[in-house]
Amino acid sequence: MTAETLVAVDLAQIDLRADPRALPFKSPEPNTSTMWSGRDVLWLGPDEWLVVGDPGTEGSIQRELEGAMTDHHHSVVDVSANRIVFELVDGLEALSSGCGLDLHPSRWTPGMCAQTLFGGAQVILQRLDERTTRVFVRPSFADYFVDRLGVAPQLS
């Protein structure tokens, strides 16, 4: 059995609100993610997506979205400081201990994402691959999340 690891990662996070028919990418199905220009796009709601990219790309993501959406009603907001991001490897059992979602590997598969609670903290979960789930948590709940999870974080 492998030990779980928790790594803090720095990512650009851009929130997009718009009519799904006006998007510059094919909207992912509910509770899934897709790729657009080498970036992850997480479905957060019928008219909301989180575009996730490499650190320092916030401005270019915003410019690309603004340019593509210029003729449509929309909102593009840099929310990078709104959440700390952790990548949890081999830790679904620990994550399941505080989450009401069914995170069994047969159901929680790569490409899925969800907004939920972990204990008392609002989180966004993104399944990256068979071993890794990305967890977005508000900075004020980061210590609580780490303590409740019971896995010491590593810096990337």
trRosetta pair geometry for C-beta under 8 A, 3 or more apart (Angstrom, degrees):
i j d omega theta_ij theta_ji phi_ij phi_ji
2 90 4.7 -89 94 -138 111 168
3 90 7.0 102 102 95 23 134
4 88 6.5 -3 -174 -173 113 86
4 89 6.3 163 -155 83 60 58
4 90 4.7 -148 -98 93 63 81
4 91 3.4 86 -145 -80 136 92
4 93 7.9 -138 -53 48 135 90
4 94 5.8 -93 13 5 171 137
4 151 5.1 -69 103 -113 115 140
5 88 7.5 170 86 -150 48 43
5 89 4.6 3 52 50 92 109
5 90 7.0 56 13 41 73 98
5 91 7.5 -134 41 -39 33 118
5 151 7.2 164 -142 177 14 125
5 154 6.4 -17 -173 6 101 126
6 86 5.3 -7 -171 -175 93 123
6 87 7.4 162 -152 78 44 46
6 88 5.3 -6 -104 -103 78 74
6 89 7.8 -156 -69 21 36 72
6 91 6.8 35 -68 -41 88 165
6 146 7.0 157 126 -125 157 88
6 149 6.8 97 -78 118 152 147
6 151 4.4 122 -18 116 125 116
6 152 6.9 177 48 91 112 29
6 153 4.5 -74 108 -101 106 65
6 154 6.7 144 82 12 55 74
7 86 6.7 144 72 -159 38 67
7 87 4.9 -15 60 56 95 95
7 89 7.5 31 1 -8 104 107
7 153 6.8 132 -107 -163 19 78
7 154 4.9 -31 -103 68 74 94
7 155 7.5 68 -154 178 73 5
7 156 5.2 83 170 -70 109 91
8 84 6.5 -38 -141 177 106 106
8 85 7.1 114 -160 81 59 56
8 86 5.7 -40 -95 -99 54 73
8 153 5.3 50 -32 176 96 132
8 154 7.4 -159 13 83 75 43
8 155 5.8 -24 51 -116 107 53
8 156 6.1 -129 83 -7 59 93
9 85 5.1 -55 68 101 85 108
9 86 7.1 137 13 -118 82 21
9 87 5.6 45 -15 -16 127 106
9 134 7.7 -60 43 -132 133 105
9 156 5.0 55 -99 -21 65 156
10 55 4.2 26 120 -81 107 135
10 85 7.4 150 -100 47 15 112
10 156 7.1 -143 3 62 80 128
11 52 5.3 5 162 -167 133 96
11 53 6.8 146 -172 70 83 32
11 54 7.2 -83 -133 -131 64 16
11 55 6.2 -93 -100 -65 21 72
11 80 7.2 -155 99 -134 56 94
11 85 5.1 8 19 21 117 161
12 51 8.0 -23 115 112 96 82
12 52 6.8 149 81 -158 64 43
12 53 4.2 -17 60 65 118 87
12 54 6.4 21 5 76 109 33
12 55 6.1 157 -38 -112 79 29
12 56 7.0 -92 -58 42 115 26
12 57 4.6 -111 -10 64 158 79
12 58 4.3 -163 -141 -68 112 69
12 61 5.9 154 136 2 138 142
12 78 7.7 -62 -164 -140 86 95
12 80 5.5 -52 -141 -92 45 124
13 50 6.1 -18 -162 -170 91 104
13 51 7.5 145 -157 76 40 52
13 52 5.7 -4 -103 -104 68 75
13 58 7.8 -13 41 -105 40 99
13 78 7.4 103 81 -166 61 56
13 79 5.0 -70 112 80 105 80
13 80 4.6 149 36 -92 85 55
13 82 6.9 -114 93 47 137 100
13 83 6.4 28 6 47 176 106
13 85 7.7 166 -57 -50 126 125
13 136 7.5 114 -111 -131 148 135
14 50 7.3 145 73 -161 44 53
14 51 4.4 -21 64 61 100 102
14 52 7.9 -165 25 -70 71 33
14 53 7.6 14 2 8 108 106
14 58 6.5 150 -66 -144 101 70
14 61 4.8 -161 -14 120 151 130
14 62 5.9 -164 -125 -71 137 73
14 65 6.7 -176 142 -8 144 151
14 76 6.3 -2 178 -170 112 85
14 77 7.0 156 -160 78 64 39
14 78 5.8 -36 -104 -101 76 53
14 79 6.9 137 -120 21 21 81
14 80 7.7 -4 -58 -49 56 86
15 44 7.9 -31 -137 22 91 157
15 48 6.9 -16 -169 -162 93 97
15 49 7.6 155 -156 82 48 46
15 50 5.9 -26 -100 -104 63 69
15 51 7.9 -164 -74 20 15 78
15 75 7.4 -15 112 114 94 97
15 76 7.5 162 83 -152 56 37
15 77 4.7 -14 58 62 103 94
15 78 8.0 -164 18 -78 79 5
15 79 4.7 51 -20 -10 109 131
16 23 7.8 94 136 -119 141 97
16 48 7.0 155 84 -151 54 48
16 49 4.8 -13 61 61 104 92
16 50 7.7 -178 20 -85 79 21
16 51 6.0 53 -14 -16 118 110
16 65 5.9 -130 -100 -154 123 145
16 69 7.9 -179 -153 -52 113 154
16 74 6.9 -20 -166 -172 83 111
16 75 7.2 157 -154 83 38 61
16 76 5.6 0 -105 -105 75 72
17 47 5.6 47 -161 134 74 94
17 48 5.2 -15 -99 -97 76 78
17 74 6.4 158 85 -161 60 59
17 75 4.2 12 48 48 106 105
18 22 5.4 -108 162 73 119 113
18 23 6.3 142 90 -77 129 75
18 47 6.3 -162 67 -171 28 87
18 69 6.0 -104 -106 -133 149 134
18 72 6.1 61 -156 124 114 124
18 73 7.1 160 -133 96 71 59
18 74 3.9 -4 -91 -113 106 97
18 75 7.3 -164 -57 27 72 59
19 22 4.6 72 71 5 94 109
19 23 8.0 -140 93 -34 54 75
19 47 6.7 -24 -93 -127 31 108
19 72 6.3 -117 36 -174 107 125
19 73 6.9 71 -16 63 104 90
19 74 7.8 -95 13 -79 69 83
20 23 5.8 -23 -159 -16 46 119
20 27 4.6 -16 -155 -48 110 156
20 46 7.1 -85 -35 172 125 64
20 47 6.6 -115 -39 -105 83 61
22 69 6.3 79 141 -130 114 82
22 71 7.9 -149 -148 84 121 79
22 72 3.8 119 -165 -129 155 169
22 74 7.0 -134 104 -64 135 116
23 26 7.4 142 95 -95 124 10
23 27 5.6 123 25 -59 159 87
23 49 7.7 68 -121 0 133 150
23 69 8.0 -12 -114 -88 37 101
24 36 7.0 103 99 -165 90 134
24 64 7.4 -134 76 151 165 91
24 65 7.0 -148 17 -120 131 55
24 68 3.6 -17 -66 174 135 154
24 69 7.1 -95 -30 -52 103 77
25 34 6.6 168 154 100 125 128
25 36 3.8 -65 -87 -99 148 129
25 37 8.0 -108 -76 -6 121 84
25 41 5.9 163 91 -17 155 167
26 34 6.6 -118 80 172 85 170
27 34 7.8 155 172 13 19 143
27 43 6.9 82 178 -98 85 108
27 49 7.3 -134 -131 -68 84 133
28 32 4.4 -141 166 92 117 90
28 33 5.6 -87 -81 -140 172 13
28 34 4.1 -170 -72 -19 104 104
28 41 6.2 168 -15 100 116 97
28 42 7.5 -52 43 -145 147 23
28 43 4.6 -127 79 -39 104 113
28 49 7.8 122 26 -120 99 116
29 32 4.7 41 63 24 83 130
29 43 6.9 -101 92 -20 30 163
30 43 5.7 -147 -127 130 32 146
30 46 7.9 -19 -90 -79 104 63
31 43 6.3 -71 -27 79 18 117
31 112 6.0 0 147 -159 88 83
31 113 6.0 -161 -167 71 50 58
31 114 5.2 18 -140 -84 103 80
32 43 5.9 37 55 15 54 125
32 111 5.4 3 -156 149 96 88
32 112 5.7 -54 -104 -110 63 45
32 113 6.4 116 -141 21 11 84
33 40 5.3 -1 175 -171 134 97
33 41 6.1 157 -161 78 77 47
33 42 4.6 -32 -99 -96 103 62
33 43 6.8 -149 -84 2 48 75
33 111 5.9 -147 51 -161 78 53
33 112 7.5 51 4 125 86 4
33 113 4.9 78 -42 -21 101 125
33 126 5.9 36 -32 -144 147 109
34 40 7.7 142 77 -156 32 54
34 41 5.1 -20 63 59 80 104
34 111 7.9 39 -78 -152 48 96
35 38 6.9 8 -175 -104 108 14
35 39 6.8 142 -157 68 65 36
35 40 6.5 -43 -101 -98 62 44
35 41 7.0 158 -111 10 11 91
36 39 5.6 -32 70 62 73 90
36 41 5.0 44 3 -32 114 128
36 51 7.0 -61 60 -128 123 108
37 64 6.8 -67 23 168 172 163
38 53 7.5 67 105 -127 85 96
39 51 5.5 38 134 -177 136 89
39 52 6.1 169 -177 76 91 46
39 53 4.2 -42 -114 -82 117 90
39 57 7.8 -153 -89 111 124 145
39 61 6.7 93 -87 -110 168 119
40 51 7.4 158 87 -156 53 43
40 52 4.3 -12 64 58 102 107
40 53 7.7 -170 29 -67 69 47
40 126 7.0 64 166 -171 150 153
41 49 5.3 -1 -175 178 94 128
41 50 7.3 157 -157 78 46 46
41 51 5.4 -13 -104 -102 77 70
41 52 7.6 -170 -77 18 30 76
42 49 6.4 151 74 -163 48 69
42 50 4.4 -10 55 56 107 98
42 52 6.7 44 -11 -12 107 115
42 113 4.5 -104 -146 129 105 175
42 124 6.8 83 143 172 159 131
42 126 5.9 -86 -98 -94 129 120
43 49 6.1 -37 -104 -107 40 82
43 113 6.5 150 47 65 71 117
44 48 4.3 -62 77 110 107 103
44 49 6.1 172 12 -103 92 24
44 50 5.6 83 -41 -20 124 95
44 115 6.3 63 -146 -40 80 126
44 124 7.3 -42 -106 -119 101 130
45 48 4.1 35 47 38 100 107
50 79 7.6 -76 -129 59 99 130
50 124 7.0 39 14 177 162 168
50 136 7.8 -79 160 -28 166 173
51 61 5.6 172 116 -174 130 131
51 65 7.0 -162 6 -66 161 134
52 126 7.9 -88 8 -35 160 173
53 57 4.3 -82 120 81 131 134
53 58 7.7 180 62 -72 114 42
53 61 5.3 -171 5 -64 145 133
54 57 4.9 79 66 -9 79 127
57 60 5.1 -59 -165 47 75 109
57 61 5.5 78 135 -27 91 100
58 61 6.0 -62 -151 37 26 109
58 62 6.3 24 156 -17 64 109
58 78 4.8 53 -173 -127 123 123
58 80 5.6 -73 -90 -31 132 139
59 62 5.7 -56 -147 37 30 111
59 63 6.3 28 157 -18 66 107
60 63 5.7 -52 -144 38 33 112
60 64 6.3 34 157 -19 65 105
61 64 5.9 -56 -148 37 29 110
61 65 6.3 24 156 -14 65 108
62 65 5.9 -60 -147 40 28 107
62 66 6.0 28 157 -19 66 110
62 76 5.4 136 -142 142 77 124
62 78 6.2 -46 -65 -58 130 96
63 66 5.7 -54 -141 39 28 111
63 67 6.1 29 159 -19 64 109
64 67 5.9 -57 -147 37 27 111
64 68 6.2 19 158 -13 63 111
65 68 5.9 -62 -145 42 29 106
65 69 5.8 5 164 -1 67 119
65 74 7.7 -148 157 144 100 145
65 76 4.7 150 104 -113 130 141
66 69 6.2 -72 -137 50 23 97
66 70 6.7 58 157 -73 61 78
66 76 5.6 -115 -65 34 80 154
67 70 6.1 -15 -156 -37 29 112
69 72 5.0 -84 -167 57 75 102
69 74 4.2 -26 166 16 142 161
69 76 7.1 159 43 -43 146 120
78 81 7.9 51 133 7 92 86
79 82 4.0 -30 179 13 88 135
79 83 7.1 36 138 4 99 94
81 139 7.8 -26 171 -29 67 133
82 138 6.9 -52 166 -116 64 76
83 124 7.2 -14 -142 25 164 112
83 136 4.2 25 159 -179 147 94
83 137 6.1 130 -157 59 90 21
83 138 5.9 -61 -105 -84 67 41
83 139 7.4 -165 -132 -36 22 69
84 136 7.5 157 76 -154 38 51
84 137 5.7 -28 60 68 87 79
84 138 7.6 41 12 142 83 11
84 139 5.4 104 -29 -91 107 65
84 142 4.7 27 40 -95 149 129
85 134 6.2 -9 -169 -174 102 103
85 135 7.1 153 -155 80 52 48
85 136 5.4 -19 -100 -99 78 70
86 134 7.2 159 84 -158 45 54
86 135 4.7 -12 61 59 96 99
86 137 7.1 3 6 12 108 111
86 145 7.6 -173 4 124 146 133
86 146 7.9 164 -82 -83 156 89
86 153 6.5 -93 -123 -116 119 118
87 128 7.2 -7 -138 -1 107 148
87 132 5.6 -7 -176 -164 101 113
87 133 7.6 160 -156 82 55 35
87 134 5.3 -29 -101 -101 71 71
87 135 7.7 175 -88 17 22 74
88 91 4.1 -87 171 53 109 132
88 92 8.0 136 121 -60 120 47
88 94 7.6 -137 -168 72 133 116
88 95 6.2 117 118 -58 163 124
88 132 6.9 146 76 -152 47 58
88 133 5.0 -19 63 65 101 86
88 134 7.6 171 18 -93 76 20
88 135 5.9 42 -12 -11 116 116
88 149 7.6 -120 -110 -160 134 145
88 151 7.1 101 -131 74 100 158
89 131 5.3 21 -154 144 81 103
89 132 5.1 -23 -96 -94 73 80
90 131 5.5 -19 -56 -162 71 97
91 94 4.5 -44 -171 42 89 116
91 95 5.6 92 126 -24 89 98
91 133 7.2 -114 67 39 91 108
91 149 7.2 26 175 -174 135 115
91 151 5.9 -39 -120 -48 140 162
92 95 5.4 -57 -141 42 34 111
92 96 5.9 41 157 -26 68 105
92 103 4.9 -167 -164 138 101 116
92 104 7.7 116 152 -110 138 22
92 105 6.5 -178 20 -59 173 83
92 108 6.8 162 -134 73 129 143
92 133 6.7 106 -84 -12 79 136
93 96 5.7 -51 -146 33 28 114
93 97 7.0 43 150 -35 58 96
94 97 5.8 -43 -163 10 35 119
94 149 5.3 65 152 -170 117 76
94 150 6.0 -136 -145 57 120 99
94 151 5.9 73 151 -33 169 117
95 98 7.1 -82 -170 45 37 85
95 99 5.7 -1 155 3 75 134
95 103 5.9 -114 97 150 110 176
95 118 7.0 -64 -157 -120 73 124
95 125 7.7 104 -178 -116 140 133
95 133 6.5 -23 -45 72 170 150
95 135 7.4 -158 -119 -75 123 132
95 149 6.9 1 -84 -127 58 102
96 99 5.8 -82 -125 52 31 98
96 101 7.9 -108 -117 76 71 70
96 103 4.7 -143 -80 49 96 121
96 104 8.0 57 -95 -57 144 55
97 149 7.9 137 58 -128 116 45
98 117 8.0 -103 148 129 85 73
98 118 4.5 61 111 -173 114 72
98 119 4.3 -32 -165 -44 126 78
98 148 5.4 59 -75 149 158 123
98 149 7.2 -91 14 -82 136 59
99 103 6.4 58 85 -27 131 129
99 116 5.8 62 -154 123 101 137
99 117 7.0 171 -124 89 63 52
99 118 5.1 -28 -74 -103 90 73
99 123 7.9 -68 -102 53 115 131
99 125 7.7 48 -138 -48 155 146
100 116 6.5 -155 49 -168 86 120
100 117 6.8 38 6 58 106 91
101 108 7.2 92 134 -85 116 120
101 114 5.9 114 -97 99 155 160
101 116 5.3 -78 -31 -96 117 164
101 125 7.4 -132 41 34 158 152
102 107 4.9 -4 118 90 112 154
102 108 6.9 -165 112 -42 63 97
103 107 7.4 -144 -138 77 9 100
103 108 4.3 4 -147 -25 53 156
103 133 7.8 -17 -153 -76 123 161
104 107 4.9 62 65 22 88 102
104 108 6.4 141 61 9 35 95
105 108 6.3 -61 -105 61 28 84
105 109 7.4 81 -179 -87 54 63
105 130 7.2 42 -153 -159 120 74
106 109 7.7 -16 174 -64 20 99
108 112 6.0 -129 -156 66 56 146
108 127 5.7 166 162 -74 83 142
108 133 7.5 -9 154 -91 127 129
109 112 5.7 96 61 -15 60 117
109 127 6.2 137 107 112 22 157
110 127 5.1 -134 -105 127 35 103
110 128 6.5 -26 -131 120 91 23
110 129 5.2 16 -101 -118 127 30
110 130 6.5 -47 -44 -54 116 51
111 127 6.6 -26 33 80 32 100
112 125 8.0 2 115 111 89 98
112 126 7.6 178 96 -148 49 43
112 127 4.7 33 53 23 85 121
113 124 6.6 9 -178 176 104 92
113 125 6.3 175 -151 92 56 57
113 126 4.4 -6 -104 -103 100 72
113 127 7.1 -144 -71 14 52 70
114 124 7.3 178 90 -154 37 56
114 125 5.2 -3 55 54 82 101
115 122 7.2 0 -175 -173 93 94
115 123 7.5 174 -150 92 53 43
115 124 5.3 -28 -97 -101 70 75
115 125 7.9 179 -85 17 23 73
116 122 7.8 170 95 -149 27 55
116 123 6.2 -22 69 65 71 85
116 125 6.5 -9 27 0 112 114
117 120 6.8 -21 -170 -133 116 17
117 121 6.6 139 -158 71 69 39
117 122 6.1 -46 -100 -95 68 48
117 123 7.0 112 -135 18 20 85
118 121 5.2 -24 65 66 84 96
118 123 4.8 22 -2 -1 110 138
118 135 7.5 9 -25 -152 155 130
118 137 7.5 -59 41 -98 128 121
118 145 6.1 59 93 -127 131 92
118 148 6.9 147 142 98 98 137
118 149 7.6 4 165 -70 136 92
119 144 7.0 -140 87 152 141 106
119 145 7.6 -170 36 -104 121 55
119 148 4.7 -75 -33 -156 151 164
120 141 7.7 -147 97 -131 79 124
120 144 7.1 -59 63 157 97 145
121 137 5.7 17 157 -147 131 112
121 138 7.0 -151 -160 35 98 93
121 141 3.8 140 -124 175 119 145
121 144 5.8 157 -55 96 128 120
121 145 5.2 -79 57 -73 168 94
121 148 7.7 -175 7 29 122 148
122 137 7.6 150 87 -135 53 65
122 138 6.6 48 64 -12 93 113
122 141 7.5 143 39 16 62 165
123 135 5.5 -24 -168 -165 129 91
123 136 6.3 144 -165 71 67 57
123 137 5.0 -25 -106 -87 91 83
123 145 7.1 112 -79 -115 125 132
124 135 7.5 148 76 -158 52 43
124 136 4.0 -2 53 51 100 116
125 133 5.7 -13 -165 180 98 115
125 134 7.2 144 -161 78 45 56
125 135 5.9 -12 -104 -103 69 68
125 136 7.8 -143 -63 21 28 77
126 133 6.8 152 76 -164 43 63
126 134 4.2 -12 61 57 102 106
126 135 8.0 -160 25 -66 72 30
126 136 7.5 52 -6 -15 106 102
127 132 7.6 130 -163 93 51 56
127 133 5.3 -32 -102 -106 59 82
127 134 7.9 -149 -69 19 13 75
128 132 4.3 -30 58 96 117 108
128 133 6.8 -175 8 -100 83 24
128 134 5.6 84 -41 -23 111 99
129 132 5.1 40 44 35 86 98
135 145 7.2 171 139 178 137 141
137 141 5.3 -112 170 89 107 105
137 142 5.6 140 100 -90 117 63
137 145 4.8 -22 -155 -44 171 161
138 141 4.9 67 66 19 88 104
138 142 7.4 -125 96 -40 43 76
139 142 5.4 -24 -149 -17 39 119
141 144 4.9 -61 -161 49 65 118
141 145 5.5 73 139 -31 86 100
142 145 5.6 -54 -147 34 29 113
142 146 6.4 24 157 -15 64 106
143 146 5.8 -55 -146 39 31 109
143 147 6.1 30 156 -17 66 109
144 147 5.9 -58 -145 40 27 110
144 148 6.0 21 159 -15 65 112
145 148 6.0 -62 -144 41 24 106
145 149 6.0 23 158 -20 63 112
146 149 5.8 -56 -143 37 26 111
146 151 7.2 -105 -155 69 68 64
146 152 7.5 54 -178 -124 110 32
146 153 5.6 -63 -123 -26 128 111
147 150 7.4 27 170 -69 32 49
